[in-house]
Amino acid sequence: MALALYLIGTPRCGKTAVFDALTNTPAGPNFMTKGGHRYGTVKVPDTRLEALRDLFKPKKFTPAEVTFTDVAPPGGEAIHFGDMTPVLGNADAFVLVVQAFGEFDYEGKPLDPVAQVESVVLEITVSDFERIEKRIEKAVTDKKHGGKISEQELKLLERCRDHLAADKPLRTMALRDDEEKILRTYQFLSQKPLLVVANISEDRIRTGGLEALDAAAKERGLEVLQFCATLEAEIATLDPAAQVEFLKDYGLAEPARIRLLHAAYKALRLISFFTVGEDEVRAWTIHEGTHAQAAAGKIHTDIERGFIRAETVASDELLRQGALSKCREHGTLRLEGKEYVVRDGEVLHFRFSV
Protein backbone atom coordinates (compact mmCIF):
# COMPACT_ATOMS: atom_id res chain seq x y z
CA MET A 1 0.00 0.00 0.00
CA ALA A 2 1.31 3.46 -0.92
CA LEU A 3 2.37 5.89 1.78
CA ALA A 4 -0.37 8.54 2.15
CA LEU A 5 0.71 12.19 2.48
CA TYR A 6 -2.10 14.77 2.80
CA LEU A 7 -1.53 18.40 1.82
CA ILE A 8 -3.02 20.95 4.22
CA GLY A 9 -2.64 24.70 4.71
CA THR A 10 -4.35 28.07 5.04
CA PRO A 11 -6.52 29.33 2.14
CA ARG A 12 -4.67 30.30 -1.04
CA CYS A 13 -1.29 29.15 0.26
CA GLY A 14 -0.63 27.40 -3.05
CA LYS A 15 -1.54 23.91 -1.84
CA THR A 16 -3.18 22.93 -5.12
CA ALA A 17 -0.24 24.32 -7.13
CA VAL A 18 2.15 22.23 -5.01
CA PHE A 19 -0.02 19.14 -5.59
CA ASP A 20 0.01 19.81 -9.35
CA ALA A 21 3.79 20.09 -9.32
CA LEU A 22 4.16 16.87 -7.32
CA THR A 23 1.91 14.86 -9.63
CA ASN A 24 2.99 16.31 -12.98
CA THR A 25 4.86 14.00 -15.38
CA PRO A 26 6.35 14.35 -18.89
CA ALA A 27 3.14 12.67 -20.12
CA GLY A 28 0.94 15.17 -18.28
CA PRO A 29 -0.86 15.37 -14.89
CA ASN A 30 -1.28 12.07 -13.06
CA PHE A 31 -4.11 12.16 -10.52
CA MET A 32 -7.70 11.10 -9.89
CA THR A 33 -10.55 12.91 -8.13
CA LYS A 34 -12.79 11.26 -5.55
CA GLY A 35 -15.24 13.01 -3.24
CA GLY A 36 -13.78 16.36 -4.28
CA HIS A 37 -10.30 15.35 -3.08
CA ARG A 38 -7.49 14.79 -5.59
CA TYR A 39 -5.17 11.80 -5.29
CA GLY A 40 -1.89 11.49 -7.17
CA THR A 41 0.48 8.53 -6.79
CA VAL A 42 4.19 8.90 -7.56
CA LYS A 43 7.07 6.42 -7.64
CA VAL A 44 9.80 6.79 -5.02
CA PRO A 45 13.14 7.03 -6.87
CA ASP A 46 15.88 4.81 -5.45
CA THR A 47 19.20 4.46 -7.25
CA ARG A 48 19.88 1.14 -5.46
CA LEU A 49 16.67 -0.37 -6.79
CA GLU A 50 17.34 0.96 -10.29
CA ALA A 51 20.81 -0.60 -10.25
CA LEU A 52 19.28 -3.94 -9.19
CA ARG A 53 16.83 -3.66 -12.08
CA ASP A 54 19.72 -3.16 -14.50
CA LEU A 55 21.48 -6.20 -13.01
CA PHE A 56 18.53 -8.64 -13.06
CA LYS A 57 16.62 -7.24 -16.07
CA PRO A 58 13.27 -8.44 -14.64
CA LYS A 59 9.93 -8.69 -16.41
CA LYS A 60 8.46 -6.30 -13.84
CA PHE A 61 9.95 -3.36 -11.94
CA THR A 62 8.06 -2.06 -8.89
CA PRO A 63 9.40 0.94 -6.91
CA ALA A 64 7.75 2.05 -3.68
CA GLU A 65 4.90 4.55 -4.06
CA VAL A 66 3.59 7.62 -2.26
CA THR A 67 0.08 9.03 -2.73
CA PHE A 68 -0.36 12.78 -2.31
CA THR A 69 -3.85 14.02 -1.47
CA ASP A 70 -5.04 17.56 -2.17
CA VAL A 71 -7.72 17.87 0.51
CA ALA A 72 -10.87 19.74 -0.57
CA PRO A 73 -12.50 21.61 2.35
CA PRO A 74 -16.31 21.16 2.26
CA GLY A 75 -18.16 24.40 1.50
CA GLY A 76 -15.21 26.78 1.74
CA GLU A 77 -11.53 27.48 1.47
CA ALA A 78 -10.49 26.75 5.06
CA ILE A 79 -9.98 23.24 6.42
CA HIS A 80 -11.87 22.72 9.69
CA PHE A 81 -9.86 19.92 11.21
CA GLY A 82 -12.49 18.75 13.68
CA ASP A 83 -15.05 18.33 10.88
CA MET A 84 -12.62 16.53 8.59
CA THR A 85 -11.12 13.98 10.97
CA PRO A 86 -12.75 11.02 9.12
CA VAL A 87 -10.88 12.10 5.95
CA LEU A 88 -7.64 13.41 7.46
CA GLY A 89 -7.37 10.45 9.83
CA ASN A 90 -6.37 8.27 6.85
CA ALA A 91 -3.13 10.23 6.35
CA ASP A 92 0.23 8.71 7.30
CA ALA A 93 1.62 12.26 7.57
CA PHE A 94 0.65 15.85 6.75
CA VAL A 95 2.44 18.20 4.38
CA LEU A 96 1.70 21.72 5.63
CA VAL A 97 2.00 24.11 2.68
CA VAL A 98 2.91 27.62 3.78
CA GLN A 99 2.59 30.70 1.56
CA ALA A 100 6.06 32.22 1.27
CA PHE A 101 5.51 34.24 -1.90
CA GLY A 102 4.10 37.73 -2.36
CA GLU A 103 3.58 40.40 0.31
CA PHE A 104 0.06 39.66 1.59
CA ASP A 105 -1.93 36.59 2.64
CA TYR A 106 -5.46 35.64 1.58
CA GLU A 107 -6.98 38.14 4.05
CA GLY A 108 -4.87 41.01 2.73
CA LYS A 109 -2.69 41.02 5.84
CA PRO A 110 1.13 41.27 5.64
CA LEU A 111 2.54 37.85 4.83
CA ASP A 112 3.61 35.90 7.94
CA PRO A 113 4.66 32.29 7.24
CA VAL A 114 5.41 31.68 10.93
CA ALA A 115 1.87 32.65 11.90
CA GLN A 116 0.50 30.25 9.27
CA VAL A 117 2.39 27.33 10.80
CA GLU A 118 1.38 28.24 14.34
CA SER A 119 -2.25 28.70 13.30
CA VAL A 120 -2.54 25.27 11.65
CA VAL A 121 -0.63 23.47 14.41
CA LEU A 122 -2.91 25.10 17.01
CA GLU A 123 -6.06 24.13 15.10
CA ILE A 124 -4.94 20.51 14.90
CA THR A 125 -4.05 20.46 18.59
CA VAL A 126 -7.38 22.03 19.62
CA SER A 127 -9.27 19.58 17.41
CA ASP A 128 -7.67 16.60 19.17
CA PHE A 129 -8.18 18.21 22.60
CA GLU A 130 -11.90 18.64 21.97
CA ARG A 131 -12.27 15.08 20.74
CA ILE A 132 -10.47 13.70 23.78
CA GLU A 133 -12.54 15.82 26.18
CA LYS A 134 -15.74 14.42 24.67
CA ARG A 135 -14.38 10.86 24.75
CA ILE A 136 -13.38 11.15 28.41
CA GLU A 137 -16.77 12.61 29.36
CA LYS A 138 -18.55 9.79 27.53
CA ALA A 139 -16.28 7.15 29.09
CA VAL A 140 -16.93 8.45 32.61
CA THR A 141 -20.69 8.49 31.96
CA ASP A 142 -20.66 5.02 30.42
CA LYS A 143 -18.61 3.64 33.28
CA LYS A 144 -21.35 4.61 35.72
CA HIS A 145 -23.70 2.44 33.66
CA GLY A 146 -21.36 -0.51 33.28
CA GLY A 147 -19.28 0.75 30.35
CA LYS A 148 -16.19 -1.28 29.46
CA ILE A 149 -13.44 1.27 28.76
CA SER A 150 -10.30 0.06 30.51
CA GLU A 151 -8.63 2.02 33.27
CA GLN A 152 -5.43 2.01 31.22
CA GLU A 153 -7.16 3.58 28.22
CA LEU A 154 -8.92 6.22 30.31
CA LYS A 155 -5.69 7.22 32.08
CA LEU A 156 -3.90 7.39 28.73
CA LEU A 157 -6.57 9.70 27.31
CA GLU A 158 -6.28 11.93 30.39
CA ARG A 159 -2.51 12.12 29.86
CA CYS A 160 -3.09 13.02 26.22
CA ARG A 161 -5.58 15.74 27.21
CA ASP A 162 -3.08 17.29 29.63
CA HIS A 163 -0.32 17.12 27.01
CA LEU A 164 -2.50 18.90 24.44
CA ALA A 165 -3.62 21.47 27.02
CA ALA A 166 0.04 22.50 27.30
CA ASP A 167 -0.01 23.31 23.53
CA LYS A 168 1.98 20.16 22.69
CA PRO A 169 0.94 17.90 19.79
CA LEU A 170 0.61 14.20 20.56
CA ARG A 171 3.52 13.31 18.26
CA THR A 172 5.83 14.83 20.91
CA MET A 173 4.43 12.59 23.67
CA ALA A 174 6.48 9.59 24.84
CA LEU A 175 4.39 6.45 24.41
CA ARG A 176 4.94 2.73 24.93
CA ASP A 177 4.11 0.32 22.11
CA ASP A 178 0.87 -0.80 23.81
CA GLU A 179 -0.17 2.85 24.23
CA GLU A 180 0.59 3.58 20.58
CA LYS A 181 -1.69 0.68 19.67
CA ILE A 182 -4.55 2.08 21.78
CA LEU A 183 -4.29 5.58 20.29
CA ARG A 184 -4.02 4.30 16.72
CA THR A 185 -7.75 3.55 16.66
CA TYR A 186 -8.57 7.21 17.42
CA GLN A 187 -6.56 8.58 14.45
CA PHE A 188 -5.60 11.72 16.35
CA LEU A 189 -4.34 14.33 13.90
CA SER A 190 -1.63 15.87 16.07
CA GLN A 191 -0.04 12.45 16.47
CA LYS A 192 0.81 12.30 12.78
CA PRO A 193 4.20 13.50 11.50
CA LEU A 194 4.13 16.98 9.99
CA LEU A 195 6.35 18.31 7.18
CA VAL A 196 6.41 22.02 6.33
CA VAL A 197 6.68 23.06 2.68
CA ALA A 198 7.39 26.75 2.08
CA ASN A 199 5.87 27.60 -1.29
CA ILE A 200 8.28 30.24 -2.57
CA SER A 201 8.61 32.40 -5.68
CA GLU A 202 11.46 31.84 -8.15
CA ASP A 203 13.42 34.87 -6.95
CA ARG A 204 13.60 33.35 -3.44
CA ILE A 205 15.36 30.19 -4.59
CA ARG A 206 18.71 31.97 -4.34
CA THR A 207 17.90 34.82 -1.96
CA GLY A 208 16.26 32.76 0.80
CA GLY A 209 14.86 34.95 3.58
CA LEU A 210 13.03 32.23 5.51
CA GLU A 211 15.22 32.28 8.62
CA ALA A 212 12.31 33.13 10.94
CA LEU A 213 10.23 30.26 9.57
CA ASP A 214 13.16 27.83 9.86
CA ALA A 215 13.75 28.85 13.48
CA ALA A 216 10.08 28.62 14.45
CA ALA A 217 9.74 25.21 12.82
CA LYS A 218 12.91 23.95 14.50
CA GLU A 219 11.48 24.93 17.90
CA ARG A 220 8.55 22.62 17.20
CA GLY A 221 10.79 19.84 15.90
CA LEU A 222 9.68 20.40 12.30
CA GLU A 223 11.66 20.53 9.07
CA VAL A 224 11.07 23.17 6.37
CA LEU A 225 11.45 22.32 2.70
CA GLN A 226 11.52 25.13 0.15
CA PHE A 227 9.32 24.40 -2.86
CA CYS A 228 8.70 26.70 -5.81
CA ALA A 229 5.48 25.21 -7.20
CA THR A 230 5.61 27.01 -10.56
CA LEU A 231 9.21 25.95 -11.20
CA GLU A 232 8.75 22.37 -9.94
CA ALA A 233 5.67 21.93 -12.16
CA GLU A 234 7.81 22.85 -15.16
CA ILE A 235 10.67 20.56 -14.09
CA ALA A 236 8.29 17.60 -13.67
CA THR A 237 7.24 17.75 -17.33
CA LEU A 238 10.83 17.33 -18.60
CA ASP A 239 12.61 14.06 -19.35
CA PRO A 240 15.36 13.11 -16.81
CA ALA A 241 18.28 14.44 -18.90
CA ALA A 242 16.60 17.81 -19.46
CA GLN A 243 15.71 17.98 -15.75
CA VAL A 244 19.38 17.79 -14.78
CA GLU A 245 20.31 20.73 -17.01
CA PHE A 246 17.30 22.75 -15.89
CA LEU A 247 18.13 22.21 -12.21
CA LYS A 248 21.77 23.27 -12.78
CA ASP A 249 20.58 26.63 -14.04
CA TYR A 250 18.95 27.24 -10.65
CA GLY A 251 21.76 25.75 -8.58
CA LEU A 252 19.62 22.79 -7.48
CA ALA A 253 20.83 19.20 -7.11
CA GLU A 254 17.47 17.46 -7.48
CA PRO A 255 13.75 18.25 -7.77
CA ALA A 256 12.04 19.28 -4.54
CA ARG A 257 9.64 16.35 -4.96
CA ILE A 258 12.51 13.92 -4.34
CA ARG A 259 13.66 15.88 -1.29
CA LEU A 260 10.09 15.85 0.03
CA LEU A 261 9.83 12.08 -0.41
CA HIS A 262 13.13 11.56 1.42
CA ALA A 263 12.02 13.91 4.21
CA ALA A 264 8.74 11.98 4.57
CA TYR A 265 10.58 8.67 4.91
CA LYS A 266 12.85 10.20 7.54
CA ALA A 267 9.95 11.73 9.51
CA LEU A 268 8.04 8.45 9.50
CA ARG A 269 11.20 6.41 10.23
CA LEU A 270 10.69 4.28 7.13
CA ILE A 271 13.23 2.17 5.27
CA SER A 272 13.18 -0.05 2.17
CA PHE A 273 14.14 -3.64 1.56
CA PHE A 274 14.23 -5.26 -1.87
CA THR A 275 13.23 -8.55 -3.46
CA VAL A 276 14.94 -9.48 -6.72
CA GLY A 277 14.67 -12.04 -9.50
CA GLU A 278 13.96 -12.52 -13.18
CA ASP A 279 10.22 -12.00 -12.66
CA GLU A 280 10.35 -8.85 -10.57
CA VAL A 281 12.63 -6.40 -8.77
CA ARG A 282 10.63 -4.63 -6.09
CA ALA A 283 10.96 -2.24 -3.15
CA TRP A 284 9.03 -2.83 0.08
CA THR A 285 8.54 -0.12 2.69
CA ILE A 286 8.76 -0.95 6.41
CA HIS A 287 9.42 0.91 9.67
CA GLU A 288 12.89 1.01 11.19
CA GLY A 289 13.31 -1.84 13.66
CA THR A 290 11.03 -4.29 11.81
CA HIS A 291 11.92 -7.94 12.36
CA ALA A 292 12.41 -10.31 9.43
CA GLN A 293 9.22 -12.29 10.05
CA ALA A 294 7.09 -9.12 10.12
CA ALA A 295 8.86 -7.87 6.97
CA ALA A 296 7.88 -11.13 5.27
CA GLY A 297 4.26 -10.29 6.05
CA LYS A 298 4.54 -7.18 3.86
CA ILE A 299 4.81 -9.55 0.90
CA HIS A 300 2.17 -12.06 2.01
CA THR A 301 0.66 -13.19 5.31
CA ASP A 302 1.36 -16.84 4.38
CA ILE A 303 5.09 -16.06 4.17
CA GLU A 304 4.97 -14.47 7.63
CA ARG A 305 2.96 -17.37 9.07
CA GLY A 306 5.22 -20.05 7.62
CA PHE A 307 8.48 -18.13 8.06
CA ILE A 308 11.60 -20.33 8.39
CA ARG A 309 14.60 -18.19 7.51
CA ALA A 310 15.53 -15.04 5.60
CA GLU A 311 18.43 -14.95 3.16
CA THR A 312 19.83 -11.44 3.21
CA VAL A 313 22.61 -9.38 1.67
CA ALA A 314 23.24 -5.64 1.42
CA SER A 315 22.24 -4.31 -1.99
CA ASP A 316 25.61 -2.61 -2.53
CA GLU A 317 27.37 -5.93 -1.85
CA LEU A 318 25.13 -7.73 -4.33
CA LEU A 319 25.78 -5.06 -6.93
CA ARG A 320 29.53 -5.32 -6.28
CA GLN A 321 29.55 -9.12 -6.67
CA GLY A 322 27.08 -9.15 -9.57
CA ALA A 323 25.18 -12.30 -8.53
CA LEU A 324 23.60 -13.88 -5.46
CA SER A 325 25.67 -17.02 -6.05
CA LYS A 326 28.90 -15.03 -5.71
CA CYS A 327 27.64 -13.41 -2.51
CA ARG A 328 26.98 -16.91 -1.18
CA GLU A 329 30.51 -18.01 -2.13
CA HIS A 330 32.02 -15.01 -0.34
CA GLY A 331 29.89 -15.53 2.77
CA THR A 332 28.09 -12.20 2.49
CA LEU A 333 24.69 -13.80 1.81
CA ARG A 334 23.53 -14.70 5.31
CA LEU A 335 20.73 -16.77 6.83
CA GLU A 336 18.82 -14.91 9.55
CA GLY A 337 16.00 -15.87 11.91
CA LYS A 338 12.62 -14.28 12.60
CA GLU A 339 13.99 -11.81 15.18
CA TYR A 340 16.56 -10.36 12.80
CA VAL A 341 16.13 -6.57 12.41
CA VAL A 342 15.99 -5.68 8.73
CA ARG A 343 18.31 -2.90 7.58
CA ASP A 344 17.70 -0.26 4.95
CA GLY A 345 18.71 -1.34 1.44
CA GLU A 346 18.97 -5.06 2.12
CA VAL A 347 17.93 -7.67 -0.44
CA LEU A 348 15.84 -10.41 1.18
CA HIS A 349 14.61 -13.82 0.10
CA PHE A 350 12.29 -15.62 2.52
CA ARG A 351 12.16 -19.35 3.11
CA PHE A 352 8.76 -20.48 4.37
CA SER A 353 6.43 -23.45 4.63
CA VAL A 354 2.63 -23.43 4.91
Buried (B, 14 or more C-beta within 10 A) or exposed (E): EBBBBBBBBBBBBBBBBBBBBBBBEEEEBEBEEEEEBBBBBBBBBBEBBEBBBEBBEBEEBBBBBBBBBBBBBEEEEEBEBBEBBEBBEEBBBBBBBBBBBEEEBEEEEEBBBBBBBBEBBEBBBBBBBBBBBEBBEEBEEEEEEEEEBEEEBBEBBEBBBEBBEEEBBBBEBEBEEEBEEBBEEBBBBBBBBBBBBBBBBEEBBEEEEBEEBBEBBEEBEBBBBBBBBBBBBBBBBBEEEEBEEBBEEEEBEEBBBEBBBBBBBEBBEBBBBBBBEEEBBBBBBBEEEBBBBBBBBBBEEEBBEBBBBBBBBBBEBBBEBEEBEBBBEEEBBBEBEBEBEBEBBBBBBBEBEE
